[in-house]
């Protein structure tokens, strides 16, 4: 309720401003809004993995803190690889929608595997699935900024970019709160609930990929 009140107040203030920090016209552009929501969903998935999986490895599987961190290094490397590869592919082909869909479907597949295998996860399988999740997140990293920038007028490109970054951060904040609520303790049930939430974010990501431009010329 408080969020709705604050959002309405922000709208009234920014709509009346002669030089708004966040031009309300941005929210009337489907490609810009798709970029905002895409960034939210990708960061939601990332923070779910980053905050929950170390707890799962330590609390449920009895792995030491240092070892649990090492087990998730491949996830970080996959994220970096995915981000660089998708950026290179975009520069070469300009195909942004395909990149967004690839990201969302990869996140969906990894989250679905976590849900299905929640009762029988082992440390190696957690590492493997976390790597797939990191790859999907990495592939989707450039999408939000690129969609927001190219969907806005040139004069609003900077503000569209900063707003896209805000929505990414907001997605991480919401993810931490939601996953903490769904899984107060690391367990098979907590794993299923946490990654069901990631599944929902991936489905939303797939849906908002459709308004994203199929190809953007450089």
N, CA, C and O of each residue as an XYZ file, in Angstrom:
872
protein
N       0.818     -1.197      0.000
C       0.000      0.000      0.000
C       0.864      1.264      0.000
O       0.605      2.223     -0.727
N       1.905      1.228      0.846
C       2.816      2.367      0.899
C       3.493      2.580     -0.450
O       3.682      3.716     -0.886
N       3.862      1.465     -1.117
C       4.503      1.572     -2.430
C       3.580      2.263     -3.428
O       4.018      3.115     -4.201
N       2.304      1.893     -3.410
C       1.337      2.500     -4.336
C       1.220      3.996     -4.078
O       1.195      4.793     -5.016
N       1.148      4.374     -2.807
C       1.025      5.796     -2.449
C       2.252      6.575     -2.919
O       2.129      7.657     -3.494
N       3.440      6.011     -2.669
C       4.666      6.686     -3.063
C       4.801      6.762     -4.582
O       5.266      7.767     -5.119
N       4.392      5.695     -5.272
C       4.452      5.703     -6.736
C       3.520      6.758     -7.310
O       3.870      7.448     -8.268
N       2.326      6.885     -6.721
C       1.376      7.897     -7.185
C       1.922      9.297     -6.928
O       1.793     10.183     -7.773
N       2.535      9.498     -5.751
C       3.116     10.802     -5.429
C       4.244     11.141     -6.401
O       4.357     12.279     -6.856
N       5.072     10.154     -6.714
C       6.156     10.363     -7.677
C       5.601     10.762     -9.040
O       6.118     11.664     -9.699
N       4.542     10.075     -9.446
C       3.930     10.389    -10.741
C       3.419     11.828    -10.775
O       3.636     12.545    -11.752
N       2.752     12.242     -9.727
C       2.196     13.599     -9.700
C       3.306     14.649     -9.747
O       3.197     15.647    -10.459
N       4.368     14.416     -8.985
C       5.466     15.381     -8.934
C       6.201     15.445    -10.268
O       6.460     16.531    -10.787
N       6.532     14.294    -10.818
C       7.307     14.255    -12.054
C       6.483     14.715    -13.257
O       7.017     15.340    -14.173
N       5.186     14.407    -13.258
C       4.336     14.835    -14.374
C       4.185     16.347    -14.425
O       4.000     16.925    -15.496
N       4.266     16.984    -13.263
C       4.097     18.441    -13.209
C       5.413     19.193    -13.372
O       5.406     20.410    -13.562
N       6.545     18.488    -13.301
C       7.852     19.149    -13.352
C       8.198     19.555    -14.782
O       7.900     18.837    -15.737
N       8.837     20.728    -14.909
C       9.261     21.183    -16.238
C      10.480     20.407    -16.729
O      10.656     20.226    -17.934
N      11.325     19.945    -15.799
C      12.495     19.133    -16.150
C      12.523     17.913    -15.234
O      13.312     17.869    -14.291
N      11.670     16.924    -15.501
C      11.539     15.777    -14.587
C      12.787     14.914    -14.561
O      13.486     14.776    -15.565
N      13.054     14.337    -13.399
C      14.148     13.375    -13.269
C      13.810     12.104    -14.033
O      14.659     11.518    -14.704
N      12.545     11.688    -13.915
C      12.056     10.517    -14.648
C      10.885     10.965    -15.517
O       9.773     11.094    -15.006
N      11.092     11.205    -16.796
C       9.983     11.611    -17.659
C       8.892     10.542    -17.695
O       9.166      9.384    -18.012
N       7.680     10.921    -17.377
C       6.594      9.951    -17.346
C       6.292      9.380    -18.725
O       5.697      8.309    -18.847
N       6.706     10.102    -19.761
C       6.507      9.597    -21.113
C       7.245      8.300    -21.385
O       6.876      7.555    -22.293
N       8.289      8.021    -20.605
C       9.025      6.770    -20.780
C       8.121      5.562    -20.564
O       8.285      4.530    -21.216
N       7.162      5.695    -19.640
C       6.296      4.568    -19.309
C       5.190      4.359    -20.334
O       4.390      3.432    -20.214
N       5.151      5.217    -21.334
C       4.220      5.028    -22.440
C       4.863      4.358    -23.633
O       4.203      4.149    -24.650
N       6.131      4.017    -23.533
C       6.868      3.370    -24.617
C       7.102      1.902    -24.275
O       7.776      1.586    -23.295
N       6.548      1.020    -25.077
C       6.561     -0.408    -24.747
C       7.975     -0.970    -24.670
O       8.259     -1.796    -23.803
N       8.867     -0.539    -25.558
C      10.235     -1.068    -25.538
C      10.982     -0.620    -24.287
O      11.780     -1.373    -23.729
N      10.718      0.609    -23.850
C      11.375      1.109    -22.645
C      10.870      0.353    -21.420
O      11.661     -0.097    -20.591
N       9.556      0.216    -21.311
C       8.973     -0.500    -20.168
C       9.417     -1.962    -20.167
O       9.684     -2.535    -19.111
N       9.493     -2.559    -21.350
C       9.970     -3.943    -21.442
C      11.395     -4.056    -20.913
O      11.741     -5.029    -20.243
N      12.218     -3.056    -21.220
C      13.582     -3.055    -20.698
C      13.603     -2.949    -19.188
O      14.376     -3.642    -18.528
N      12.756     -2.085    -18.629
C      12.684     -1.935    -17.172
C      12.310     -3.264    -16.507
O      12.963     -3.702    -15.559
N      11.253     -3.894    -17.018
C      10.755     -5.130    -16.403
C      11.733     -6.278    -16.613
O      11.910     -7.119    -15.731
N      12.366     -6.313    -17.780
C      13.367     -7.353    -18.047
C      14.511     -7.270    -17.036
O      14.950     -8.286    -16.497
N      14.988     -6.051    -16.785
C      16.058     -5.881    -15.803
C      15.625     -6.308    -14.414
O      16.396     -6.929    -13.681
N      14.392     -5.978    -14.049
C      13.834     -6.384    -12.752
C      13.860     -7.904    -12.625
O      14.302     -8.440    -11.609
N      13.382     -8.598    -13.664
C      13.262    -10.058    -13.602
C      14.622    -10.740    -13.556
O      14.809    -11.699    -12.807
N      15.569    -10.256    -14.349
C      16.905    -10.849    -14.364
C      17.570    -10.690    -12.999
O      18.172    -11.631    -12.482
N      17.459     -9.497    -12.419
C      18.088     -9.270    -11.119
C      17.365    -10.044    -10.017
O      17.993    -10.465     -9.046
N      16.065    -10.234    -10.158
C      15.309    -11.048     -9.205
C      15.898    -12.459     -9.171
O      16.147    -13.013     -8.100
N      16.117    -13.037    -10.367
C      16.658    -14.389    -10.445
C      18.070    -14.451     -9.868
O      18.413    -15.394     -9.154
N      18.882    -13.449    -10.177
C      20.261    -13.442     -9.680
C      20.303    -13.415     -8.157
O      21.010    -14.208     -7.536
N      19.545    -12.500     -7.559
C      19.604    -12.361     -6.109
C      18.988    -13.563     -5.403
O      19.401    -13.901     -4.293
N      18.011    -14.211     -6.025
C      17.464    -15.441     -5.432
C      18.565    -16.491     -5.318
O      18.697    -17.153     -4.289
N      19.356    -16.639     -6.381
C      20.442    -17.605     -6.339
C      21.543    -17.211     -5.378
O      22.026    -18.038     -4.605
N      21.940    -15.955     -5.423
C      23.062    -15.485     -4.608
C      22.742    -15.540     -3.118
O      23.612    -15.873     -2.314
N      21.508    -15.218     -2.739
C      21.168    -15.185     -1.317
C      20.731    -16.542     -0.770
O      20.966    -16.837      0.402
N      20.093    -17.381     -1.611
C      19.543    -18.632     -1.084
C      20.515    -19.810     -1.187
O      20.622    -20.604     -0.253
N      21.220    -19.928     -2.306
C      22.030    -21.133     -2.525
C      23.146    -21.320     -1.497
O      23.374    -22.456     -1.079
N      23.857    -20.271     -1.065
C      24.844    -20.508      0.013
C      24.202    -21.040      1.281
O      24.786    -21.880      1.966
N      23.011    -20.566      1.601
C      22.301    -21.076      2.776
C      21.943    -22.540      2.589
O      22.056    -23.335      3.522
N      21.510    -22.900      1.380
C      21.155    -24.292      1.105
C      22.369    -25.199      1.287
O      22.270    -26.257      1.909
N      23.499    -24.789      0.752
C      24.701    -25.605      0.853
C      25.179    -25.724      2.298
O      25.637    -26.787      2.716
N      25.075    -24.640      3.055
C      25.578    -24.655      4.426
C      24.589    -25.286      5.401
O      24.955    -26.182      6.161
N      23.345    -24.826      5.384
C      22.371    -25.258      6.384
C      21.807    -26.640      6.103
O      21.615    -27.431      7.026
N      21.540    -26.939      4.839
C      20.887    -28.195      4.500
C      21.879    -29.315      4.203
O      21.600    -30.483      4.473
N      23.046    -28.957      3.644
C      24.009    -29.987      3.233
C      25.238    -30.026      4.123
O      26.085    -30.903      3.960
N      25.354    -29.083      5.070
C      26.452    -29.106      6.019
C      27.805    -28.747      5.444
O      28.832    -29.159      5.983
N      27.826    -27.996      4.372
C      29.087    -27.596      3.740
C      29.597    -26.324      4.406
O      28.809    -25.439      4.739
N      30.897    -26.229      4.599
C      31.496    -25.061      5.240
C      31.278    -23.817      4.386
O      31.100    -23.901      3.171
N      31.297    -22.657      5.052
C      31.018    -21.396      4.352
C      31.974    -21.165      3.190
O      31.544    -20.787      2.100
N      33.259    -21.387      3.411
C      34.240    -21.172      2.340
C      33.997    -22.117      1.169
O      34.117    -21.728      0.008
N      33.657    -23.358      1.487
C      33.408    -24.342      0.436
C      32.133    -24.015     -0.340
O      32.069    -24.223     -1.552
N      31.121    -23.506      0.359
C      29.880    -23.144     -0.336
C      30.123    -21.983     -1.293
O      29.549    -21.928     -2.381
N      30.987    -21.050     -0.872
C      31.330    -19.957     -1.769
C      32.071    -20.454     -2.999
O      31.811    -20.005     -4.115
N      32.993    -21.382     -2.788
C      33.750    -21.943     -3.910
C      32.842    -22.705     -4.861
O      33.065    -22.703     -6.072
N      31.812    -23.360     -4.314
C      30.889    -24.133     -5.146
C      30.098    -23.252     -6.101
O      29.604    -23.727     -7.123
N      29.977    -21.961     -5.769
C      29.193    -21.049     -6.608
C      30.062    -20.175     -7.511
O      29.548    -19.314     -8.226
N      31.376    -20.396     -7.478
C      32.254    -19.652     -8.386
C      31.872    -19.894     -9.855
O      31.858    -18.944    -10.636
N      31.559    -21.148    -10.255
C      31.157    -21.348    -11.655
C      29.937    -20.520    -12.060
O      29.820    -20.116    -13.217
N      29.039    -20.268    -11.126
C      27.880    -19.430    -11.417
C      28.324    -18.015    -11.800
O      27.816    -17.430    -12.756
N      29.280    -17.478    -11.037
C      29.785    -16.135    -11.319
C      30.515    -16.093    -12.658
O      30.358    -15.147    -13.430
N      31.309    -17.120    -12.925
C      32.036    -17.169    -14.193
C      31.070    -17.288    -15.373
O      31.272    -16.668    -16.417
N      30.014    -18.093    -15.193
C      29.017    -18.236    -16.255
C      28.280    -16.927    -16.498
O      27.957    -16.590    -17.637
N      28.017    -16.192    -15.426
C      27.372    -14.879    -15.565
C      28.248    -13.945    -16.396
O      27.760    -13.278    -17.309
N      29.535    -13.899    -16.080
C      30.452    -13.040    -16.831
C      30.533    -13.477    -18.289
O      30.517    -12.645    -19.196
N      30.620    -14.782    -18.507
C      30.698    -15.300    -19.871
C      29.435    -14.957    -20.656
O      29.507    -14.490    -21.793
N      28.273    -15.195    -20.035
C      27.008    -14.922    -20.717
C      26.852    -13.465    -21.082
O      26.382    -13.140    -22.173
N      27.244    -12.582    -20.176
C      27.120    -11.154    -20.436
C      28.014    -10.715    -21.593
O      27.591     -9.945    -22.455
N      29.247    -11.207    -21.606
C      30.170    -10.828    -22.676
C      29.765    -11.420    -24.023
O      29.863    -10.754    -25.053
N      29.314    -12.666    -24.011
C      28.908    -13.306    -25.256
C      27.668    -12.636    -25.839
O      27.604    -12.381    -27.041
N      26.681    -12.350    -24.983
C      25.460    -11.710    -25.501
C      25.748    -10.313    -26.021
O      25.169     -9.888    -27.021
N      26.645     -9.590    -25.341
C      27.032     -8.277    -25.835
C      27.704     -8.364    -27.188
O      27.435     -7.553    -28.074
N      28.596     -9.365    -27.355
C      29.274     -9.536    -28.639
C      28.293     -9.935    -29.736
O      28.385     -9.452    -30.865
N      27.354    -10.817    -29.401
C      26.354    -11.230    -30.386
C      25.458    -10.067    -30.798
O      25.083     -9.942    -31.964
N      25.117     -9.215    -29.824
C      24.285     -8.059    -30.169
C      25.031     -7.113    -31.104
O      24.459     -6.616    -32.074
N      26.300     -6.865    -30.815
C      27.081     -5.978    -31.681
C      27.178     -6.535    -33.096
O      27.211     -5.783    -34.070
N      27.222     -7.859    -33.199
C      27.383     -8.482    -34.514
C      26.069     -8.571    -35.280
O      26.035     -8.351    -36.491
N      24.979     -8.897    -34.571
C      23.713     -9.164    -35.271
C      22.621     -8.140    -35.021
O      21.727     -7.972    -35.850
N      22.684     -7.443    -33.869
C      21.623     -6.502    -33.515
C      20.351     -7.169    -33.026
O      19.342     -6.492    -32.826
N      20.375     -8.474    -32.830
C      19.162     -9.212    -32.441
C      18.988     -9.158    -30.922
O      19.597     -9.937    -30.189
N      18.162     -8.244    -30.468
C      17.991     -8.058    -29.026
C      16.896     -8.953    -28.461
O      17.049     -9.498    -27.368
N      15.795     -9.111    -29.189
C      14.699     -9.942    -28.672
C      15.139    -11.391    -28.494
O      14.780    -12.026    -27.502
N      15.902    -11.913    -29.429
C      16.370    -13.299    -29.328
C      17.248    -13.481    -28.095
O      17.174    -14.505    -27.417
N      18.078    -12.481    -27.812
C      18.932    -12.549    -26.625
C      18.075    -12.537    -25.359
O      18.326    -13.306    -24.431
N      17.059    -11.662    -25.323
C      16.182    -11.585    -24.156
C      15.441    -12.902    -23.932
O      15.322    -13.363    -22.797
N      14.944    -13.505    -25.010
C      14.221    -14.772    -24.884
C      15.155    -15.900    -24.456
O      14.780    -16.740    -23.639
N      16.361    -15.921    -25.001
C      17.330    -16.946    -24.603
C      17.627    -16.859    -23.111
O      17.691    -17.874    -22.418
N      17.807    -15.639    -22.629
C      18.057    -15.434    -21.201
C      16.901    -15.960    -20.361
O      17.112    -16.734    -19.427
N      15.694    -15.548    -20.685
C      14.532    -15.922    -19.867
C      14.274    -17.425    -19.898
O      13.941    -18.014    -18.869
N      14.423    -18.050    -21.058
C      14.194    -19.495    -21.146
C      15.280    -20.271    -20.396
O      14.996    -21.310    -19.800
N      16.509    -19.778    -20.420
C      17.582    -20.444    -19.672
C      17.333    -20.343    -18.170
O      17.503    -21.321    -17.442
N      16.930    -19.158    -17.709
C      16.592    -18.986    -16.294
C      15.417    -19.882    -15.916
O      15.422    -20.505    -14.854
N      14.412    -19.947    -16.785
C      13.244    -20.788    -16.535
C      13.656    -22.253    -16.391
O      13.216    -22.940    -15.469
N      14.503    -22.725    -17.305
C      14.924    -24.132    -17.274
C      15.706    -24.440    -16.000
O      15.497    -25.482    -15.379
N      16.605    -23.537    -15.611
C      17.398    -23.772    -14.395
C      16.502    -23.771    -13.160
O      16.647    -24.624    -12.285
N      15.573    -22.809    -13.088
C      14.670    -22.739    -11.938
C      13.765    -23.964    -11.879
O      13.518    -24.503    -10.800
N      13.267    -24.407    -13.037
C      12.407    -25.590    -13.068
C      13.173    -26.821    -12.586
O      12.615    -27.664    -11.884
N      14.446    -26.926    -12.959
C      15.251    -28.062    -12.507
C      15.454    -28.023    -10.997
O      15.423    -29.065    -10.342
N      15.661    -26.837    -10.440
C      15.776    -26.716     -8.983
C      14.489    -27.183     -8.299
O      14.538    -27.884     -7.288
N      13.346    -26.794     -8.850
C      12.057    -27.180     -8.244
C      11.854    -28.684     -8.326
O      11.477    -29.319     -7.341
N      12.102    -29.251     -9.492
C      11.872    -30.684     -9.700
C      12.810    -31.524     -8.836
O      12.410    -32.568     -8.320
N      14.052    -31.076     -8.676
C      15.049    -31.860     -7.953
C      15.243    -31.380     -6.514
O      16.242    -31.717     -5.879
N      14.314    -30.611     -6.008
C      14.473    -30.023     -4.671
C      14.731    -31.077     -3.594
O      15.477    -30.817     -2.650
N      14.133    -32.250     -3.717
C      14.282    -33.291     -2.693
C      15.573    -34.083     -2.829
O      15.957    -34.796     -1.901
N      16.254    -33.974     -3.971
C      17.414    -34.841     -4.205
C      18.658    -34.075     -4.647
O      19.546    -34.641     -5.286
N      18.722    -32.800     -4.311
C      19.874    -31.997     -4.705
C      21.125    -32.410     -3.940
O      21.065    -32.724     -2.751
N      22.245    -32.405     -4.630
C      23.558    -32.613     -4.014
C      24.404    -31.379     -4.323
O      24.029    -30.548     -5.150
N      25.533    -31.274     -3.657
C      26.399    -30.109     -3.889
C      26.814    -29.987     -5.358
O      26.753    -28.884     -5.901
N      27.233    -31.073     -6.026
C      27.584    -30.936     -7.447
C      26.405    -30.509     -8.321
O      26.575    -29.714     -9.245
N      25.205    -31.036     -8.032
C      24.047    -30.659     -8.843
C      23.655    -29.205     -8.592
O      23.204    -28.518     -9.509
N      23.823    -28.732     -7.357
C      23.567    -27.319     -7.075
C      24.523    -26.446     -7.876
O      24.115    -25.439     -8.455
N      25.787    -26.831     -7.909
C      26.776    -26.072     -8.672
C      26.416    -26.052    -10.155
O      26.494    -25.009    -10.804
N      26.023    -27.206    -10.687
C      25.677    -27.301    -12.108
C      24.469    -26.431    -12.449
O      24.496    -25.685    -13.428
N      23.416    -26.523    -11.648
C      22.204    -25.747    -11.925
C      22.433    -24.259    -11.675
O      21.893    -23.415    -12.390
N      23.234    -23.939    -10.657
C      23.552    -22.534    -10.407
C      24.340    -21.944    -11.574
O      24.176    -20.771    -11.907
N      25.193    -22.756    -12.192
C      25.946    -22.293    -13.360
C      25.000    -21.976    -14.514
O      25.167    -20.968    -15.202
N      24.007    -22.837    -14.724
C      23.008    -22.579    -15.768
C      22.223    -21.306    -15.459
O      21.946    -20.504    -16.351
N      21.872    -21.132    -14.191
C      21.156    -19.917    -13.785
C      22.015    -18.684    -14.040
O      21.528    -17.686    -14.571
N      23.295    -18.749    -13.661
C      24.196    -17.627    -13.885
C      24.361    -17.310    -15.354
O      24.445    -16.141    -15.730
N      24.408    -18.338    -16.195
C      24.521    -18.111    -17.633
C      23.299    -17.368    -18.163
O      23.428    -16.425    -18.944
N      22.109    -17.798    -17.734
C      20.887    -17.127    -18.174
C      20.839    -15.683    -17.725
O      20.455    -14.801    -18.494
N      21.224    -15.437    -16.489
C      21.250    -14.070    -15.975
C      22.257    -13.225    -16.755
O      21.967    -12.088    -17.128
N      23.442    -13.790    -16.997
C      24.464    -13.047    -17.719
C      24.034    -12.675    -19.126
O      24.269    -11.554    -19.576
N      23.409    -13.605    -19.814
C      22.932    -13.327    -21.175
C      21.931    -12.169    -21.175
O      21.902    -11.365    -22.107
N      21.116    -12.091    -20.126
C      20.092    -11.048    -20.070
C      20.566     -9.711    -19.533
O      19.827     -8.729    -19.599
N      21.777     -9.649    -19.004
C      22.258     -8.418    -18.377
C      22.215     -7.188    -19.298
O      21.759     -6.130    -18.865
N      22.675     -7.297    -20.557
C      22.693     -6.089    -21.394
C      21.318     -5.660    -21.903
O      21.163     -4.545    -22.399
N      20.322     -6.537    -21.782
C      19.044     -6.295    -22.458
C      18.326     -5.075    -21.923
O      17.824     -4.266    -22.703
N      18.263     -4.922    -20.595
C      17.443     -3.853    -20.026
C      17.933     -2.482    -20.465
O      17.137     -1.642    -20.885
N      19.232     -2.251    -20.369
C      19.765     -0.946    -20.772
C      19.599     -0.700    -22.262
O      19.207      0.391    -22.675
N      19.899     -1.720    -23.077
C      19.808     -1.544    -24.522
C      18.380     -1.276    -24.970
O      18.145     -0.412    -25.815
N      17.422     -2.012    -24.408
C      16.025     -1.811    -24.788
C      15.528     -0.443    -24.351
O      14.822      0.236    -25.097
N      15.901     -0.035    -23.123
C      15.471      1.272    -22.621
C      16.096      2.408    -23.419
O      15.418      3.377    -23.762
N      17.381      2.293    -23.711
C      18.079      3.348    -24.439
C      17.546      3.525    -25.846
O      17.289      4.644    -26.290
N      17.381      2.411    -26.544
C      16.966      2.492    -27.942
C      15.474      2.768    -28.094
O      15.028      3.207    -29.154
N      14.705      2.515    -27.044
C      13.268      2.779    -27.126
C      12.893      4.196    -26.758
O      11.783      4.638    -27.053
N      13.808      4.924    -26.112
C      13.532      6.297    -25.684
C      14.017      7.293    -26.726
O      14.834      6.958    -27.584
N      13.512      8.514    -26.646
C      14.060      9.588    -27.474
C      15.509      9.822    -27.094
O      15.919      9.532    -25.970
N      16.276     10.341    -28.024
C      17.705     10.562    -27.776
C      17.928     11.442    -26.547
O      18.857     11.210    -25.774
N      17.071     12.454    -26.370
C      17.267     13.370    -25.229
C      16.979     12.701    -23.890
O      17.423     13.181    -22.847
N      16.236     11.590    -23.914
C      15.881     10.898    -22.672
C      16.676      9.614    -22.470
O      16.408      8.870    -21.527
N      17.652      9.339    -23.338
C      18.368      8.056    -23.271
C      19.081      7.884    -21.930
O      19.061      6.797    -21.354
N      19.707      8.943    -21.432
C      20.414      8.848    -20.154
C      19.478      8.568    -19.002
O      19.779      7.753    -18.131
N      18.325      9.251    -18.996
C      17.372      9.031    -17.910
C      16.714      7.658    -18.031
O      16.382      7.036    -17.022
N      16.528      7.191    -19.249
C      15.992      5.836    -19.431
C      16.975      4.799    -18.895
O      16.574      3.811    -18.281
N      18.269      5.035    -19.133
C      19.295      4.111    -18.644
C      19.332      4.080    -17.125
O      19.385      3.007    -16.525
N      19.306      5.248    -16.502
C      19.365      5.295    -15.039
C      18.109      4.673    -14.426
O      18.185      4.034    -13.376
N      16.962      4.853    -15.069
C      15.731      4.238    -14.559
C      15.785      2.725    -14.713
O      15.310      1.993    -13.845
N      16.362      2.254    -15.817
C      16.534      0.811    -15.996
C      17.429      0.236    -14.901
O      17.166     -0.852    -14.387
N      18.481      0.963    -14.546
C      19.358      0.519    -13.465
C      18.611      0.497    -12.133
O      18.828     -0.393    -11.310
N      17.736      1.474    -11.924
C      16.933      1.489    -10.706
C      16.054      0.240    -10.621
O      15.967     -0.389     -9.567
N      15.405     -0.117    -11.730
C      14.522     -1.281    -11.716
C      15.308     -2.571    -11.503
O      14.803     -3.510    -10.888
N      16.534     -2.624    -12.005
C      17.358     -3.796    -11.729
C      17.655     -3.900    -10.236
O      17.534     -4.973     -9.645
N      18.039     -2.793     -9.638
C      18.287     -2.811     -8.196
C      17.038     -3.134     -7.399
O      17.094     -3.837     -6.390
N      15.910     -2.613     -7.862
C      14.630     -2.871     -7.189
C      14.278     -4.353     -7.277
O      13.751     -4.924     -6.322
N      14.566     -4.973     -8.414
C      14.312     -6.405     -8.554
C      15.114     -7.222     -7.560
O      14.607     -8.189     -6.992
N      16.376     -6.834     -7.345
C      17.190     -7.531     -6.359
C      16.664     -7.360     -4.950
O      16.676     -8.300     -4.155
N      16.197     -6.147     -4.639
C      15.652     -5.879     -3.304
C      14.394     -6.698     -3.048
O      14.241     -7.301     -1.986
N      13.496     -6.714     -4.026
C      12.257     -7.485     -3.889
C      12.569     -8.976     -3.784
O      11.945     -9.692     -3.000
N      13.530     -9.441     -4.573
C      13.898    -10.855     -4.539
C      14.379    -11.272     -3.158
O      13.972    -12.311     -2.638
N      15.243    -10.463     -2.568
C      15.767    -10.792     -1.240
C      14.637    -10.902     -0.219
O      14.619    -11.815      0.606
N      13.696     -9.959     -0.287
C      12.570     -9.973      0.652
C      11.650    -11.166      0.410
O      11.263    -11.862      1.350
N      11.305    -11.397     -0.849
C      10.364    -12.478     -1.180
C      10.962    -13.843     -0.846
O      10.298    -14.685     -0.242
N      12.218    -14.059     -1.242
C      12.838    -15.363     -0.988
C      13.068    -15.596      0.503
O      12.978    -16.728      0.979
N      13.366    -14.528      1.238
C      13.483    -14.665      2.677
C      12.168    -15.038      3.328
O      12.136    -15.787      4.305
N      11.079    -14.512      2.782
C       9.750    -14.827      3.302
C       9.346    -16.259      2.939
O       8.784    -16.972      3.769
N       9.631    -16.682      1.699
C       9.216    -18.009      1.237
C      10.072    -19.118      1.837
O       9.602    -20.240      2.029
N      11.324    -18.798      2.132
C      12.238    -19.824      2.643
C      13.000    -19.307      3.853
O      14.187    -18.999      3.747
N      12.330    -19.205      5.015
C      13.042    -18.748      6.223
C      14.143    -19.704      6.645
O      15.077    -19.311      7.344
N      14.038    -20.964      6.221
C      15.086    -21.957      6.474
C      15.375    -22.687      5.176
O      14.467    -22.951      4.389
N      16.653    -23.016      4.953
C      17.039    -23.744      3.748
C      16.618    -25.201      3.878
O      17.064    -25.904      4.785
N      15.761    -25.651      2.973
C      15.229    -27.005      3.009
C      14.693    -27.330      1.620
O      14.592    -26.437      0.779
N      14.348    -28.584      1.364
C      13.749    -28.905      0.062
C      12.495    -28.078     -0.223
O      12.281    -27.639     -1.353
N      11.673    -27.868      0.797
C      10.460    -27.052      0.600
C      10.853    -25.602      0.297
O      10.287    -24.972     -0.597
N      11.820    -25.086      1.044
C      12.284    -23.727      0.804
C      12.873    -23.572     -0.582
O      12.679    -22.547     -1.236
N      13.600    -24.599     -1.037
C      14.171    -24.563     -2.381
C      13.073    -24.502     -3.428
O      13.147    -23.714     -4.371
N      12.055    -25.334     -3.261
C      10.956    -25.352     -4.228
C      10.246    -24.007     -4.281
O       9.965    -23.501     -5.368
N       9.952    -23.424     -3.129
C       9.251    -22.145     -3.092
C      10.109    -21.022     -3.678
O       9.619    -20.182     -4.433
N      11.382    -21.018     -3.323
C      12.269    -19.965     -3.821
C      12.343    -19.981     -5.340
O      12.251    -18.938     -5.986
N      12.508    -21.161     -5.898
C      12.681    -21.225     -7.350
C      11.354    -21.233     -8.097
O      11.327    -21.023     -9.309
N      10.257    -21.472     -7.391
C       8.947    -21.184     -7.999
C       8.808    -19.677     -8.244
O       8.266    -19.246     -9.262
N       9.310    -18.886     -7.285
C       9.294    -17.433     -7.472
C      10.167    -17.032     -8.658
O       9.810    -16.136     -9.423
N      11.316    -17.701     -8.810
C      12.180    -17.423     -9.960
C      11.492    -17.842    -11.256
O      11.621    -17.164    -12.276
N      10.766    -18.947    -11.220
C       9.992    -19.370    -12.391
C       9.002    -18.293    -12.821
O       8.864    -18.001    -14.009
N       8.319    -17.711    -11.851
C       7.365    -16.643    -12.163
C       8.072    -15.459    -12.816
O       7.586    -14.895    -13.797
N       9.225    -15.090    -12.260
C       9.968    -13.964    -12.838
C      10.440    -14.290    -14.250
O      10.476    -13.407    -15.106
N      10.804    -15.552    -14.507
C      11.233    -15.951    -15.850
C      10.079    -15.901    -16.843
O      10.262    -15.491    -17.989
N       8.892    -16.317    -16.409
C       7.712    -16.251    -17.278
C       7.394    -14.805    -17.626
O       7.084    -14.489    -18.775
N       7.470    -13.927    -16.627
C       7.264    -12.499    -16.893
C       8.328    -11.990    -17.858
O       8.033    -11.207    -18.761
N       9.571    -12.440    -17.663
C      10.643    -12.043    -18.568
C      10.384    -12.479    -19.999
O      10.649    -11.729    -20.938
N       9.867    -13.690    -20.167
C       9.527    -14.172    -21.514
C       8.435    -13.294    -22.125
O       8.511    -12.925    -23.296
N       7.422    -12.965    -21.326
C       6.308    -12.155    -21.829
C       6.771    -10.765    -22.257
O       6.357    -10.268    -23.305
N       7.629    -10.132    -21.449
C       8.049     -8.769    -21.777
C       9.129     -8.746    -22.852
O       9.493     -7.675    -23.338
N       9.647     -9.920    -23.231
C      10.611     -9.948    -24.333
C       9.949     -9.662    -25.667
O      10.608     -9.222    -26.609
N       8.648     -9.911    -25.754
C       7.957     -9.760    -27.038
C       7.914     -8.319    -27.541
O       8.061     -8.113    -28.746
N       7.719     -7.296    -26.679
C       7.758     -5.927    -27.194
C       9.159     -5.422    -27.513
O       9.308     -4.392    -28.170
N      10.185     -6.129    -27.061
C      11.555     -5.699    -27.333
C      11.829     -5.814    -28.829
O      11.391     -6.767    -29.476
N      12.541     -4.857    -29.365
C      12.817     -4.827    -30.805
C      13.502     -6.117    -31.241
O      14.427     -6.603    -30.589
N      13.020     -6.663    -32.368
C      13.623     -7.888    -32.882
C      15.084     -7.656    -33.286
O      15.962     -8.467    -32.992
N      15.315     -6.554    -33.953
C      16.669     -6.205    -34.401
C      16.884     -4.710    -34.257
O      16.002     -3.919    -34.592
N      18.040     -4.321    -33.765
C      18.392     -2.909    -33.639
C      19.656     -2.677    -34.440
O      20.680     -3.316    -34.197
N      19.586     -1.775    -35.386
C      20.751     -1.489    -36.212
C      21.717     -0.606    -35.450
O      21.299      0.282    -34.707
N      23.002     -0.844    -35.631
C      24.025     -0.068    -34.931
C      24.278      1.254    -35.636
O      25.110      2.043    -35.189
